[in-house]
Amino acid sequence: MLVGYSSSSEEESEAGGEAATDRKTSLSRKCKEEDVGEDGCPTKKKAKIKEQVPKTRLPLPGGLLAMFPEEVDPQTDDSSLHNGRIRSFKHERGNWATYVYFPYHPEEEFGELLETLLSVSAAHGVVLNPQEEFHLSLSQTVVLRHHWIQPFTQSLRAGLAHCKRFLCSAGRLKVYCNAERTRTFLGMEVLTGHDQLLDLVRVVDRTMTEFRLDTFYQDPSFHVSLAWCTGDFTVQVKECIEELQSLVDDHEEGAFVLRLDCVELRCKTGNKTFRFPLVP
């Protein structure tokens, strides 16, 4: 009896055919399990494609943006928004204009005298604007970065911890002009309390030096600014300063004296005000 044996090539062909059939069956099952979209692509694959699209980033909080400024707000440097006043330094986000001072709260008598002074100066061709608030400065205006504010004020508080309160007075009119010659001031210079003010300036200057900021003037003329105008009108105001001083000296009930109760030093940085009560 003859027995027919298949060749090895035939066996391989049959095995390959069976494997191909198994793969097709597996693929068809997989396709049945997946939902097919309108374009013929499985929806699972489409979902993966959608996930690769970059997501929109959320905006950073304003506080972080202020700490790392990139742009300057042009409106803040518009002099028309500040009655013609020009900044001594360029405004940048995250930079805080800062100064140390004693506030002065004027009484009614002071307001009446100031109106008279402004009227007389205007008659001499110098139109002065009254200060929005009155104070006696113990520092120059410096620029603080936002993250310096807390350590700066802590340094001030530590230095002022043992400083005592006192009284000072002012009564002599004097003309001042800023370093850039862009603003002229009519001020009332301090008559008493000068030495105590110098002691406080030394304390404030130590903090300024610690943060590498400008210290106060070497020979300061402590004063309370009463009014101002844009430009350098030093000569014009000096021409009528004697007449203005006579109004102060010959006030209704004797010479007017501006009295300042120095019980609480303040530091204004941007829109924040820090208070430092002095020792009774």
Residue pairs with C-beta under 8 A, 6 or more apart in sequence:
31 42
34 42
34 43
34 44
35 42
35 43
35 44
36 42
36 43
37 43
37 46
65 93
66 93
66 94
66 146
67 94
67 145
67 146
67 147
68 94
69 92
69 93
69 94
69 95
71 93
72 90
72 91
72 92
72 93
73 91
73 93
75 81
76 91
77 87
77 90
77 91
79 85
79 86
83 129
83 230
84 230
85 182
85 183
85 230
86 180
86 182
86 183
86 230
88 141
88 178
88 179
88 180
88 182
89 97
89 143
94 145
94 146
95 143
95 144
95 145
96 143
96 144
96 145
96 146
96 149
96 269
96 270
96 272
97 141
97 142
97 143
97 269
97 270
98 139
98 141
98 142
98 143
98 144
98 152
98 267
98 268
98 269
98 270
99 137
99 139
99 140
99 141
99 142
99 267
99 268
100 137
100 138
100 139
100 156
100 204
100 265
100 266
100 267
101 135
101 136
101 137
101 138
101 139
101 265
101 266
101 267
101 268
102 135
102 136
102 138
102 260
102 262
102 264
102 265
102 266
103 133
103 134
103 135
103 264
103 266
104 134
104 135
104 136
104 224
104 258
104 260
105 134
106 114
106 134
109 251
109 256
110 256
110 258
113 247
113 248
113 251
113 256
114 130
114 226
114 227
116 247
117 128
117 186
117 226
117 227
117 244
117 247
117 248
118 128
118 130
118 227
120 240
120 243
120 244
120 247
121 127
121 128
121 186
121 227
121 237
121 240
121 244
122 128
124 236
124 239
124 240
125 236
126 229
126 233
126 236
126 237
126 240
127 229
128 186
128 227
128 228
128 229
129 227
129 228
129 229
130 226
130 227
131 225
131 226
131 227
131 228
134 224
134 225
134 226
135 224
135 225
135 266
136 168
136 170
136 190
136 197
136 222
136 223
136 224
136 260
138 197
138 200
138 201
138 204
138 216
138 265
139 201
139 204
139 205
139 208
139 215
139 216
140 214
140 215
140 216
140 217
142 208
142 213
142 214
143 213
144 152
144 211
144 213
144 269
148 211
149 269
149 272
152 207
152 211
152 267
152 269
153 267
153 269
153 274
155 206
155 207
155 210
155 211
156 203
156 204
156 207
156 267
156 274
156 276
157 276
159 203
159 204
159 206
159 207
160 200
160 203
160 265
160 276
160 278
161 279
162 279
163 199
163 200
163 203
163 265
163 278
163 279
164 278
164 279
164 280
165 261
165 262
165 263
165 264
165 278
165 279
165 280
166 193
166 196
166 262
166 278
167 192
167 193
167 259
167 260
167 261
167 262
168 190
168 191
168 192
168 193
168 194
168 196
168 197
168 222
168 259
168 260
168 262
169 190
169 191
169 192
169 193
169 257
169 258
169 259
169 260
170 188
170 189
170 190
170 191
170 222
170 223
170 224
170 257
170 258
170 260
171 188
171 189
171 191
171 248
171 255
171 256
171 257
171 258
172 188
172 189
172 191
172 245
173 186
173 187
173 188
173 189
173 241
173 244
173 245
173 248
174 186
174 187
174 188
174 189
174 221
174 223
174 241
175 184
175 185
175 186
175 187
175 234
175 237
175 238
175 241
176 184
176 185
176 186
176 187
176 221
176 223
176 225
177 183
177 184
177 185
177 232
177 234
178 185
181 231
181 232
182 230
182 231
182 232
183 228
183 229
183 230
183 231
184 228
184 229
184 230
184 231
184 232
184 233
184 234
184 237
185 225
185 226
185 227
185 228
186 225
186 226
186 227
186 228
186 237
186 244
187 223
187 224
187 225
187 226
188 223
188 224
188 226
188 248
188 258
189 221
189 222
189 223
190 197
190 222
190 223
191 257
193 222
193 260
193 262
194 222
196 262
197 220
197 222
197 262
198 220
200 265
201 216
201 220
204 216
205 215
205 216
208 214
208 215
208 216
209 215
224 258
224 260
248 255
248 256
249 255
249 256
262 278
263 277
263 278
264 275
264 276
264 277
264 278
265 275
265 276
265 278
266 273
266 274
266 275
266 276
267 273
267 274
267 276
268 274
